[in-house]
Amino acid sequence: MTLISAALNNLDVGSSMLLPVSLSVVAHIVFRKFEPRELLPLAALLVVVPAILAYLLCNARDSFIWTSSAAYLSYYAALLTSTVIYRLSPLHPMAKHPGPIMCKISKIWLAYIVSRGKLHVYLRQLHETYGPVVRVGPNELSIVDADLIPYIMGPDGMPKGPLWSGRRIAGRSGNAKDPRGNLIAARDKRVHAEARRVWNRAFTPAFIKAYEPIITRRLEELMDRLREATTQRKQVDVAQLLSWFAFDFMGDMVFGASFNLLGDGDKSGLWHILESGLYLPSLTEQIPWIAKIIIYLPFVGKQMKTLGQFAYQQATRRLNEGSPHKDLFYHLLNEGHEDDSEPVPCSMLVNNAVTAIIAGSDTTATALSCVFYFMLSRPECYARLRDEVDTTFPAGEGLANDSTKFANMAYLNAVINETLRLYPSLLTCLQRAPTAGSGGHMIGTKFFIPEHSAVLVPPYVLHRDPQYFSPNPDEFNPDRWLMAGKDENIVLNTNAYIPFSTGAMNCIGKPLALLELRMVIVNLLRTFDFGLAKGYNPEQWDADVHDYFVIQKGPLPSIVQLR
């Protein structure tokens, strides 16, 4: 090492700078070939190598600080230049796909767009400009071609992409890097299938039927809160109450006990923790390796870690106290010994709990809130749906809970379908990537996706494409679901409708979510008259919609009266 340093000291400044430049090119090749994500190789390439350079280039004539700074700056500048040139060059495997230069250079640009909460709007603008296939990252495409969805997400499609690795920021569980048992984070198809087999036990028709009394109990609490509002003659935020309902129900369904937001209000800020805790992962999913650093930073990602700690506390309580009914943990722990599978290890229950809370409460709350927004802002649709409700469930029959009747209510289901078309629970984040070690994946006969690349299918953009939904794809029109096939002017392609995702990794809770939606909508419309609060501009609703993995919505101030 001393001899090398002595030899380098005899070189002029220009010649000595060739070494960091050359090593940066080598580092770039290593990054391209192996895509290192772990901290050790990242630290070796980004910290250790330039540190060794600084040592080798140091001599008695120059200060160590000056030499170190020059070595680091020249190394990073050369690495950055090499990376940018390659990503913009015709040699890049995705060079033929159009897209903004900033997206081609780095995912940092997309992370910035995400930070503003409008990724769904930005992606739609890109597709309107560049077409159905857009390069939205150095190694990522966004595709809104319904014919290609089976090749991306179908039985022979790809597993989940690196986005899901970037979302693993845990709390006390200490399990952020281990996706085993975590249904939503598992990227390996085999691991996902094993996790899904356990979750399937909780979503059989028999168990979904068994959840009806729990939904009924929380629904009655929701209706009590609304009755209070009618007697006090004050406006209420219907979106907030629907969120609390969904959160309380998920407490029952996952942990065997309600969080009691409807009863006591959100005194502990649980809903705020849930929503704010999703912000940071929505950024780190764009640059997954950063999540591995953030895990160890005590003051970063506090809300997400708080959410993990909350889930840990609830899981611990559930393990110690049990549940009065068969909840999700009953199945994850295999308490009924329904098969020979091992229960999910305790350390992994927290990840499953966070998954269930987010997937079950936030998404359902958003769907319900959007339904009521559309009904209150479109009186003709509201009146038509209420007429169907009154005809199907006449007054005096008690709480409506007949799932067969729900399924046969044509206009109700058209309203739900149209709502989920315009505001799917996941606006953008359906990402897939080739299986590790496969070398890549062929999408039909059109595209080859190299390994270490990814494909994004944004439902928000797909659902508003006039090629698949017209006329007026941005317009709320439940009749398009009733008249498709009867009116030749209506285009409705169900292959392009994926509000619950599609394929083997689709939403396992779809039947339960639909049951919740139908029960809540029908019973609230049977009991109350709703109207938008004076002064509220309905256009504000869309402006308040932000895409942080799931939808974050604004308030829906309403006036409620008993019928």
NORJOUR-V104061 format. One record per residue. RES is the residue in one small letter. PSI is psi in radians with two decimals (999 if undefined). NEAR is the number of other ideal C-beta (glycine too) atoms within 8 Angstrom. Layout:
<<RES PSI NEAR> <RES PSI NEAR>>
This chain:
<<m -0.71 6> <t -0.73 5> <l -0.72 6> <i -0.77 8> <s -0.71 13> <a -0.71 8> <a -0.70 8> <l -0.53 11> <n -0.43 7> <n -0.15 5> <l 2.65 8> <d 3.00 5> <v -0.77 6> <g -0.76 6> <s -0.67 7> <s -0.46 10> <m -0.22 10> <l -0.51 8> <l -0.92 11> <p -0.61 14> <v -0.79 11> <s -0.75 8> <l -0.57 11> <s -0.63 14> <v -0.72 11> <v -0.75 8> <a -0.70 11> <h -0.72 12> <i -0.71 8> <v -0.78 10> <f -0.77 11> <r -0.75 8> <k -0.69 6> <f -0.22 7> <e 1.02 7> <p 2.37 10> <r -0.32 9> <e 2.75 7> <l -0.68 7> <l -0.95 6> <p -0.59 9> <l -0.77 11> <a -0.67 9> <a -0.77 9> <l -0.58 12> <l -0.31 7> <v -0.91 8> <v -0.81 8> <v -0.88 12> <p -0.47 13> <a -0.73 9> <i -0.71 8> <l -0.79 14> <a -0.70 13> <y -0.78 9> <l -0.62 11> <l -0.16 14> <c 2.41 10> <n 3.02 8> <a -0.41 3> <r -0.53 3> <d 2.64 8> <s 2.66 5> <f -0.64 8> <i -0.79 6> <w -0.79 8> <t -0.75 13> <s -0.78 11> <s -0.76 8> <a -0.71 10> <a -0.82 13> <y -0.81 11> <l -0.76 8> <s -0.67 12> <y -0.87 15> <y -0.70 10> <a -0.74 8> <a -0.69 12> <l -0.76 12> <l -0.78 8> <t -0.79 8> <s -0.74 11> <t -0.82 10> <v -0.79 9> <i -0.77 8> <y -0.77 11> <r -0.42 10> <l -0.08 9> <s 2.83 8> <p -0.20 4> <l -0.32 5> <h 2.40 10> <p -0.31 6> <m 0.32 11> <a -0.51 8> <k -0.22 3> <h 2.33 9> <p 2.74 7> <g 2.92 10> <p 2.56 7> <i -0.71 6> <m -0.65 7> <c -0.66 13> <k -0.54 11> <i -0.79 10> <s 2.63 7> <k -0.11 11> <i -0.61 8> <w -0.77 11> <l -0.61 12> <a -0.65 11> <y -0.77 8> <i -0.74 10> <v -0.67 13> <s -0.41 7> <r -0.15 6> <g 0.23 9> <k 0.62 9> <l -0.67 12> <h -0.68 12> <v -0.74 7> <y -0.78 9> <l -0.65 16> <r -0.72 12> <q -0.70 8> <l -0.78 14> <h -0.59 14> <e -0.49 5> <t -0.77 5> <y -0.29 8> <g -2.93 6> <p -0.30 7> <v 2.09 12> <v 2.40 14> <r 1.94 13> <v 0.04 12> <g 2.96 12> <p -0.64 10> <n 0.62 8> <e 2.39 13> <l 2.57 15> <s 2.21 16> <i 2.27 12> <v 0.96 11> <d 1.93 8> <a -0.54 10> <d -0.38 7> <l -0.19 12> <i -0.74 14> <p -0.57 11> <y -0.37 10> <i -0.79 13> <m -0.03 14> <g -2.95 10> <p -0.61 6> <d 0.37 5> <g -2.76 10> <m 2.74 12> <p 3.08 11> <k 2.65 12> <g -3.06 13> <p -0.33 11> <l -0.71 14> <w -0.50 15> <s -0.61 11> <g -0.19 15> <r -0.04 12> <r 1.51 12> <i 1.75 14> <a 3.01 13> <g -2.20 13> <r -0.24 9> <s -0.48 13> <g 0.41 6> <n 0.41 10> <a -0.54 10> <k 0.00 6> <d 1.84 9> <p -0.01 12> <r 2.35 8> <g -0.21 13> <n 1.89 13> <l -0.76 12> <i -0.41 7> <a -0.19 13> <a 2.10 13> <r -0.53 13> <d 2.30 8> <k -0.70 8> <r -0.78 6> <v -0.72 11> <h -0.73 15> <a -0.67 9> <e -0.77 8> <a -0.69 13> <r -0.61 11> <r -0.66 9> <v -0.78 13> <w -0.53 13> <n -0.55 9> <r -0.51 11> <a -0.12 10> <f 0.51 11> <t 2.75 8> <p -0.64 6> <a -0.74 6> <f -0.57 12> <i -0.69 12> <k -0.64 8> <a -0.34 9> <y -0.22 11> <e -0.78 12> <p -0.55 7> <i -0.77 11> <i -0.76 12> <t -0.77 11> <r -0.79 9> <r -0.58 14> <l -0.70 13> <e -0.63 9> <e -0.72 12> <l -0.77 15> <m -0.58 12> <d -0.73 9> <r -0.69 11> <l -0.62 14> <r -0.68 9> <e -0.71 8> <a -0.60 11> <t -0.63 11> <t -0.55 6> <q -0.14 6> <r 0.79 4> <k 2.73 5> <q 2.63 8> <v 2.69 12> <d 1.68 10> <v -0.65 13> <a -0.69 14> <q -0.79 10> <l -0.67 13> <l -0.61 14> <s -0.76 13> <w -0.70 13> <f -0.87 16> <a -0.67 15> <f -0.77 16> <d -0.75 15> <f -0.70 16> <m -0.53 13> <g -0.78 13> <d -0.81 15> <m -0.61 12> <v -0.86 14> <f -0.05 14> <g 0.17 13> <a 2.40 9> <s 2.67 10> <f -0.18 9> <n 0.63 8> <l -0.67 12> <l -0.58 13> <g -0.78 7> <d -0.14 5> <g 2.99 5> <d 1.17 9> <k -0.55 5> <s 0.01 4> <g 0.54 7> <l -0.75 11> <w -0.64 12> <h -0.71 8> <i -0.74 12> <l -0.87 14> <e -0.77 11> <s -0.46 8> <g -0.25 12> <l -0.16 15> <y -0.93 10> <l -0.80 13> <p -0.49 14> <s -0.39 12> <l -0.82 11> <t -0.39 14> <e -0.38 13> <q -0.50 14> <i 1.36 10> <p -0.61 13> <w -0.37 10> <i -0.54 9> <a -0.56 16> <k -0.40 11> <i -0.75 9> <i -0.55 12> <i -0.61 12> <y 0.04 4> <l 2.01 8> <p -0.48 3> <f 0.17 4> <v 2.43 7> <g 0.55 10> <k -0.76 7> <q -0.70 11> <m -0.70 13> <k -0.61 12> <t -0.70 11> <l -0.72 14> <g -0.70 15> <q -0.68 10> <f -0.79 11> <a -0.66 14> <y -0.78 13> <q -0.74 8> <q -0.69 12> <a -0.72 14> <t -0.77 8> <r -0.75 10> <r -0.71 14> <l -0.66 10> <n -0.62 6> <e -0.26 7> <g -2.90 6> <s 2.52 12> <p -0.20 4> <h 3.02 8> <k 1.70 8> <d -3.01 12> <l -0.71 12> <f -0.51 15> <y -0.69 12> <h -0.70 15> <l -0.62 14> <l -0.08 10> <n 0.77 12> <e -0.42 8> <g 0.02 7> <h 0.87 5> <e -0.38 6> <d -2.96 6> <d 0.11 2> <s 2.63 7> <e 2.56 4> <p 2.69 8> <v 2.25 11> <p 2.57 7> <c -0.67 7> <s -0.35 9> <m -0.13 14> <l -0.54 15> <v -0.80 16> <n -0.72 15> <n -0.64 14> <a -0.79 14> <v -0.74 11> <t -0.85 12> <a -0.71 12> <i -0.83 15> <i -0.88 12> <a -0.52 10> <g -0.57 16> <s -0.91 13> <d -0.77 17> <t -0.74 14> <t -0.73 13> <a -0.71 14> <t -0.78 13> <a -0.79 15> <l -0.78 15> <s -0.70 14> <c -0.66 12> <v -0.84 13> <f -0.58 14> <y -0.83 12> <f -0.68 13> <m -0.77 13> <l -0.44 13> <s -0.08 8> <r 1.47 9> <p -0.59 5> <e -0.65 6> <c -0.71 12> <y -0.86 11> <a -0.69 8> <r -0.71 9> <l -0.72 14> <r -0.63 9> <d -0.72 8> <e -0.69 12> <v -0.82 15> <d -0.61 10> <t -0.69 6> <t -0.65 10> <f 1.49 10> <p 2.69 6> <a 2.54 5> <g 0.02 4> <e 0.06 6> <g -3.05 4> <l 2.32 7> <a 2.14 14> <n 0.38 7> <d 1.78 7> <s -0.50 10> <t -0.76 6> <k -0.70 10> <f -0.83 13> <a -0.42 8> <n 0.07 7> <m 1.72 13> <a -0.81 8> <y -0.67 11> <l -0.85 14> <n -0.52 11> <a -0.69 13> <v -0.79 15> <i -0.80 14> <n -0.75 11> <e -0.64 14> <t -0.81 13> <l -0.39 11> <r -0.82 10> <l -0.60 10> <y 1.27 12> <p 2.64 11> <s -0.73 13> <l 1.90 11> <l -0.61 12> <t -0.42 13> <c 0.91 10> <l 1.66 12> <q 2.45 14> <r 2.73 13> <a 2.67 14> <p 2.58 13> <t 2.41 8> <a 2.30 5> <g -0.06 5> <s -0.37 8> <g -0.38 6> <g -3.12 10> <h 2.36 9> <m 2.20 9> <i 1.74 12> <g -2.36 8> <t 0.16 3> <k -0.82 5> <f 2.53 9> <f 2.18 8> <i 1.94 14> <p 2.72 11> <e 2.64 9> <h 0.23 7> <s 3.02 14> <a 2.79 14> <v 2.30 16> <l 2.34 16> <v 1.77 15> <p 1.87 15> <p -0.64 13> <y -0.74 14> <v -0.76 14> <l -0.76 13> <h -0.30 15> <r 0.29 11> <d 2.11 12> <p -0.30 9> <q -0.49 6> <y -0.46 15> <f 1.91 13> <s 2.81 9> <p 2.93 8> <n 1.17 6> <p -0.35 11> <d -0.08 5> <e 2.40 6> <f 1.94 9> <n 1.53 7> <p -0.45 12> <d -0.36 7> <r -0.50 12> <w -0.42 11> <l -0.49 9> <m -0.16 9> <a 2.30 10> <g -0.33 4> <k -0.55 5> <d 2.02 7> <e -0.24 3> <n -0.21 4> <i 2.18 11> <v 2.15 10> <l 1.86 9> <n 1.81 10> <t -0.31 5> <n -0.33 8> <a 0.19 12> <y 1.83 10> <i 0.96 13> <p -0.38 9> <f 0.44 9> <s -2.89 10> <t 2.86 8> <g -2.91 10> <a -0.34 8> <m 0.48 8> <n 3.13 9> <c 2.04 9> <i -0.38 9> <g 0.23 9> <k -0.86 9> <p -0.69 9> <l -0.70 12> <a -0.75 14> <l -0.66 9> <l -0.80 14> <e -0.87 13> <l -0.85 13> <r -0.78 15> <m -0.78 15> <v -0.85 13> <i -0.87 15> <v -0.84 15> <n -0.59 12> <l -0.69 12> <l -0.49 12> <r -0.50 11> <t -0.56 9> <f 2.74 12> <d 2.26 7> <f 2.55 13> <g 2.65 7> <l 2.47 11> <a 2.57 9> <k 2.32 5> <g -0.18 4> <y 2.26 9> <n 2.01 5> <p -0.43 9> <e -0.30 6> <q -0.46 9> <w -0.90 12> <d -0.63 6> <a -0.54 7> <d -0.16 9> <v 2.14 11> <h 2.51 9> <d 1.69 15> <y 1.19 11> <f -1.15 10> <v 2.97 11> <i 2.32 12> <q 2.24 10> <k 2.89 12> <g -3.01 9> <p 2.78 7> <l 1.36 15> <p 2.22 10> <s 2.76 14> <i 2.27 9> <v 2.35 11> <q 2.59 7> <l 2.50 7> <r 999 6>>
